[in-house]
Amino acid sequence: MLSKRNKQNTKRDRMNNLLRMEEEGDLIFNKHSIFGVRLATDGYGLNYEKGKFKSPTRTLLFQFELNEKKDPKEHHISATSDGINFSSVVPYKLNNLYEFKMAIGQEQLIGGKGNRNGVSVTALYSGGVTVGLLKPYFLDIQNQITGATTRKTYSQMATDTTEGDLITGASGFTVGWGNLSVKPGVNARQAMRFDYGRLNQTVAAVEVGLTEEYYFSKIPLVYLVKQHQFFFNAYVAILFGSRK
């Protein structure tokens, strides 16, 4: 009888403690799922994160990202001929680089909300693998003499240009997927996350951080611009999700 009463008291104390922690803004959940949109100094992307709480202050993270990376020298211009405006092009662009990133990391609580109207601050770091998809950037070409149309990359035009050829625009997102090349690499991230959500069950946060990416071969993005294997950027992300 005494043992049963002790168990009931222990259970009651544990529940009261959890309620107190919830009221004070502490995170007492088992896992979280977060979706985000990120804008970086060299591109943009989407991300998904699955978190498993190891303690009220430490979370194991599983992260997935899909990004498009751009060279800082890229800029759009409009293709024009005889006063007619065609679709915009990126001069001397060779390839589009799309990244799929998988990483494992850890989030560490620095400062709790204190109350439900506060802001929690966490530091996080992660590392993992990157699969880069390099898609050739094709241009629509029209010959002003024969009227024939074709598609070429800037590197092809540098060695194979016919008299009368005129760029009328970029071929678009759907063109070039049959010429993909895969570029493997690794990645790392360090960031600070500021969660301003009013309820602990939901995540509404801003994240700022740095990422580093290293590819095992050079990545040609722009014609006659030095090719790199290592990329470094700063980013800001808007995150939304839930805890359970």
Secondary structure, 3 states (H helix, E strand, C coil): CHHHHHHHHHHHHHHHHHHHHHHCCCCCCCEEEEEEEEEECCEEEEEEEEEEEEECCEEEEEEEEEEEECCCCCCCEEEEECCEEEEEECCCECEEEEEEEEEEEEEEEEECCCCCCCCEEEEEEEEEEEEEEEEECCEEEEECCCCCEEEECHHHHHHCCCCCEEEEEECCCCCCHHHCEEEEEEEEEEEEEEECCCCCCEEEEEEEEEEEEEEEEEECCECCCCCEEEEEEEEEEEEEEEEC
